């Protein structure tokens, strides 16, 4: 008896420590996102971009605490809260865990419970996932979104929308899992896909940055103020990915012997270690090859590759992972180019392609390459149809919520900063300070569609004149000399 109690206590302490340290390491994801986005930003927007990432934590955490965790357990059968299958709540669970059936026994207050070593640290792992959804959107909409608008949007997505998708297909009691065998081990669709497509809806309302497209609709390029910082940020994100994957394992020894995935099907740390490492390798190779040595897309290809194989990270063979990651890096590159050049979608970091489309495509690929795999405690077989049903449910959930929420903010004139603020830079407008005073902004250039470098001031002043001409009904064409005369801060 004593020996068994010792074994149980050891397993409990190990599980608690395991999730605690995955949470600590997942902080690197958000260090990386902040560094990555600050590097992509132009100098006049660096601090505003960095602070926006920090505030993501400030608003998503309480939203998830009071709303998201409840939604995960209470919306597993749809958009309406439900109780357990027999209509009763687990004894002692309180309203908070109204539909889980797990018997976790934590009160609705979610306060400290010294008899529960697991729930709080597992909750924290979910919080880190929630921050990630906000950070995915954050980079795409830099340099023109109001901070307040971003915080409302990230609270909605991080605190509720992705959680609903997780309730449906990232739990062994979700309707997608139970009825369709939906399988998405490390959240290709549930985190990355939902966040990317939510962002797509926001971008349609937000519009491109001033000067991003010329009069013929050709895309200009805004050079990052520090591409080395951007690459470093992505490498930090990749480091945090190992902890992200590890946190997707369920190791509650009292419920399931050994290691399992979030559906309580067998999984191991060894399997996911092979997957993530081969995924990055294949993605880097694909990004380098398809983008023809573009530094940004080389490293972004690594991210797209891993996102795409995350759905099957617990069961894919390493060779398959490398091939899929290689090809999906190219897929993300071409989708990103199409969105930028054909749809005039100003996604500053390619988040819609890398996370949204690569993520949901990864869900479909799982249905092709792992069809017949038993998922969940009830061993429902994974099928291509089931994966497609999952995409069909989550894609509109993400897009319509992102589009609808941003449309409301746009109609209230709360979505985008004023043109003068965008031209001058958000750092000065929001913090009253130029954080790079010794460098100035006259050295900044914008790359025209034909590859020509043009002083940023000329392009942005002309773009501003074009925007004004739309409402005034006449055209304005400024020469470089005219643009230089009567200098404005950009």
N, C-alpha and C positions, 0 to 999 in steps of 0.2 A: 504493500500500500504506500509506504513511504517512498519507495523507489519510483512508483508510478507518478506520485505527486511531484517528485523532483524532475522527472522527465517532462511533465506537463508545464511546470514552471519554466524550465529551460527553453522549451519550445515557444512559450509565450514571450519571454524576454527577448529571445532571438528575433521573433517576428516584429516586435515593437521596435527594436534597434534597427532592423533591416529597413523598414519603411521610413524611420526617422532619418537615416543616412541617405536614402534615395531622395528624400525631400531636400536635404542640405545640398546634395550635389546637383539637383535640378535647378537650384538658384543660378547655376552657371548658364542655363538657358536664357535667363533674363538679363544677366550681365552681358551675354552675347548679343541679345536682341538690341539692348541699349547701345552697345558699341557699334554694332552693324548698322543701325539706322542713323546714328550720329555721323558715321563715316560717309554714308550715302548723301546726307544732307549737304547743302551748300553752307558756307561759313556763317551766313547770317541767320541760320535756323538751327544750329547745332544744339544749343542749350535747350531750346524749346522742345526739340525732338527727344533729347535725353530725359528731361523732366516728365514728359508725357508717358514714357515707359515706367518711370517710378510711380507715377500716379495711377497707373494701371493696377498696381498692387493695392493701392489705397482704396479703390472703389470696388474692385472685383471680389476682394476677400470678404468684406461684410455682406455683399450681395449673395455670394455663394453660401455663406454661413447661414443667413436667414431664409434664403429662398432656394438656391440651387441644390443643396444637399437633400432638402425635402422633396424637390421635384424628381431627383434621381430615384428615390424609393417610391414615390407616389404616382408617377406618370409612366410606369412601365407598360401599361396596357393602352396608352394613347394620350391625348391632350387633357383628359379629365382625370382628376385624382381618384384613385381606387384603393380599396382595402385588399386584403388577401383573397385568395380564390374562394374560400368558404364564407367571405363577407365579414370576417372577424379580424381584428387587429391582434398581433402577437401579444401575449400577456406581458404587461409591464413596459411595453414599448412606447406608449404615449402616442399622441397624434403625429409626432414628427416622423416616425417610421411607419406611416399608415399602410404601406403596401409592400413592404419588403419580404415578410415571412421569414427573415433570417433569425429573429429572436435576439437582436443585438442588445435590447434592453437599455437603451439610452434615452433619457427624458427629452421632452420637447425643448427644454431650456438649453440643451446642448452644453451644459456647464461641465466643470471638471468632475470626473467620475473615477475615483481611485480603484474601483473594482474592474475597470475596463482598460486594458493595456493597448488595445489594438485600434479602436474606432477613430480616435483623435488623430493618430499619425496617418491612418489610411485616408481620413478626411483631408489632411494636409496635402497628401499626394494628389488628390483630386483638385484641390485649390491651385496647385502648381500647373495642372493641366488647363485649368480655367484661365490662369494668367497667360498661358501660351496662346490661347485663341485670340485674346486681345492684342498680344504682341504681334501676331501674324498680320492682323489688320493694320496695326499702327504704322508699320513701315510703308505700306502701300499708299497711305493718304497723307504723307508728310508734306509740310511746307505750305499748306493752304487750309487745313481744317482747323476750326476753333477747338481749343483745348476742352472747353466745356462740352461741345458736341461729341468729341471723341470719347469723353468719359461716360456720357450717357450711353453711347453705342457699345462701348466695351463692357459696361456693366450689364447691358441687356444680353449680349452674346456670351460673355464669360460666366455670368451668373444664372442664365436661364436657357438660352437657345441650344447651345451645344449639350447642355445637361439633359434636355429632353431627348435629343438624339441618342445620348449615352444610355438613358433609361430604356429606350426602345431596343437598342442593339448591342449594348456593352454591359449586359448583366444577364445572368442565367434565367431571370424571370421576365425579360423584355419580350414583347410580342413578336419582334423580328427574330429573336433567338428561338423562342419556343415554337413558332409556327412556320418559320422559313429557314431555320438553321443558319441565320446570318452570322458571319465570322469576321471579326475585325480586331485582331489581337492588340496591336499597338496603335490603333485609331487612325488608319489612313483616311477614312471617311469621317469618323465621329469627331475628331479634333481638327485635322488638317483640312479635309474637304469642306466641312461645315464652316470653318473660319474663312477659308478662301472664297467660298461662294457668297457668304454673308458680305464679305468685302467687295465682291463684284457688284452686289446691289447698291452698296454705299457709293462706289465710284461712279456709277451711272448718274447719281444725283450731285455728287461733289464736283465733277468736271475736272479737266486738266489744269495744270499750273499755267499761269500767264506765260506766253512765249513758247510753250511746249510744242506747238504745231504752227507751221508757217501758213501763208495764205492759200497755198495749194493743198493743205492738209497733210503735208509731209512732216514726219516726226523729227524734231530736234532732240539732241541729247544734252542733259544737264550733267556736267562732270561732277562726280563726288568730290567733296573737299579733301577726303583722305581715303583713298581706296585701300591702302594697307590696313587702316583701322576697320574697314568693312570686312576684309578677309579675316582679320583676327577675330572679329565678333562672330563670324560664322564658325570658325574653329572652336570657339567657346561653346556655341550652340551644339556643335557636334559632340563635344565632350559631355554636355548635359544630356544628350540623347541616350547615352548608355544608362543613365539613372532613370530616364523616362521609360525606357524599355523594362528595366528591372522592376519599376513600380507597377507595371502592368501584370506582374505575377501575383497570384494569390497563394500565400503560404500559411494560412491559418490551420495549424496542424490538427486542431480539435475537430475540424469540419471535413478536411480532405487530406488524406495521407500524402505526404510528399509535396512536390511543387505542382502548381496548376496555373492555367491562365485565368483570366477574369471570368470565363464561362465555367470554370472548374473542370476543364479538360486538361489532360497531361501536358506539361511544358517544363522546360529547364532553362537555367541561366546559360548553359553551354550552347543551346540551340540559338538563343537570341544573340549571344555574343558573336557567333559566326555570321548570322544574318546581317547585323548592323555593320560589322566591319567589311564584309564583302559588298554590302550595299553602298557604302561610301566609296569604296574602291571603284566599283562599276560606274557609279554616278559621276565621279571625278573624270574617269576616262571618257564617258559619254559626253559630258559637258565640254571637255576640251576638244573632242573630235567634232561634234556637231556645230559648236559655235566658232570653230576655226581659231582656237587658242585665245578666245576672249577671257580675260581673268575673272570677271564677275560671273559669267555663265559657267566657267569651269567649276568654280566652287559651289555655285548655286545648283549645278547639275548633281553634285553629291547630295545636296539636300533633297532635290526632287527624286533622286533614285531611292533614298532611304524612305521617304514618305510613301512612295509607291509600293514598296515591299513590306511596309509595316503591317499591313492587314494579315499577311501570312508569315510574319517573322518567327512564329513559334513552330512552324511545320515545313517551311520551304527548305530545299536543299541549297547549300552554298553556291553551287554552279548556276542553278536557276536564278538565285538572287543576283548574282553578278550580271547575268545577261539581261534580266528585267530592268535592273537599275541603270545599266548602260543605255538601253533603248528609251527608258522613261526620261532620262536626262535630256535626250534629244527631243522627245515629245514636248517636254516643258519649254525648251528653248523655242521651238517652232510655234507653240501655242502662245507664248509670251510675245513673240514677234508679230503674230497675227493680231492679237489684242491691241498691241501698241500702234501698228502701222495701218491696219484695216478698220479697226473699231474705234481708233482714237481714244483708247483707254489709258489714262496716265497712271499706271501702277509703278510707283517709283522703285520697287524692289522685286517685281515679278511675282508677288505673293499669290495672285489669282491662279497663275499657271502652275507654280511650283507646289503650292499647297492645295488649292481648290481642285483643279483639273487632274493633276497627278494623283491627288489623294483619292478622289472618287474613281479614277481609272484603276488605281490599285485595288479597290474593293471589287471591281468587276474582274480583274485578273485573277483574284483569289477564287472566284467562282469557276474560272476556266481551268486553273492548274491544281486546285484542291477540291474539286467536286467529289462528293461522296465522303468527305472527312466528317466524322461525327463531332458535333459541337454541343457543349453544354452538359449539364447534369443529366439531361434526358436523352442525350445522344441523337439529336436531330441531325440529319445529314445536311451538309452544306451543298448548295446547288447554285448554278449560274442564275437561275430564276430568283432564288432567294436573295442573292447579292444585288441583282437588278432592282428587286422590290425595295431593298434597303436604300439604294441610291435614289429611287423614285420618291421615297418618303422624305429623305433628308435634304435633297437638293432644293425642293421648293420651300421647305421649312427654313433653310438658311437664306436663300435668295429673297424670298418675300419679306422675311423679317428685317433683313438688312436694307432692302429697298424701301419698305414701308416706313421704318423708323427714320431713315435719313431723309425721305421725302417730307415727312412732317417737320423735321428740323429745318429743311430748306424752305418750306412755305412760311415758317416763322422767322426766316432770316437769321437762323442760329447755327447753320451748318458750316459756313465758310467765312474766313476772315475777309475784311474789306480789301479791295485791290491795292489801295495805298499801303496797307499793312503788309500784304504779300510782297510787294515790290521792295519795301524798306527792309523787310525781314522780321520774323516773329520774335527774335531775341530782343531787339530794341523795343518793339511794340509791347511785349509782355513783361520784359524784365528791365527795360530802360538802359540796356548796356550792350555794347559791342564786345563780345568776348574774344575777338581777334583784332584789336585795334591796331596792332603793329603791321598787319598784313593788308588791311583795306579791302575794298571790293572791286576796284577798277581793274584788278588783274584777273577777275573771273571771266571765263569764256563759255560760250554755248556752242555746241557742235551742230552745224546745219545738216540737213538730210544728205547733202552731197559730201559731207566730211569736212567742210570748211570751218575753221575756228573763227568765231566772231565775238567781239567784246559783248559781254552779257548786257551791259547798259544799253547798247544800240538795239539789240533784239527785244528786250523787255519794254523799252520805250515805244518801239514801233508796235509791239503787240498791244500795249495799252492804248495807243492811238487807234488801232484797228477796232478794239472793243468799243471805244467811244464813238467811232464812226458808224457803228451798227445802229446806235440809237439816234445819231444826228443826221443820218441819211447821206453822208458824203465820205469820200475816201481821203485819207491823209497818208502821205508818203514822205518820210523823214530821211534825209541823207545822214551820213555819219556825223558830218559837221553840225547839222541842225540838232542832232541828238545830243552831241557833246555840249552844245550851247544851251544853257539853262539846265544844268546838271540836276538829276534827281538821285536820291540814294536807292540802290537796288541790292 
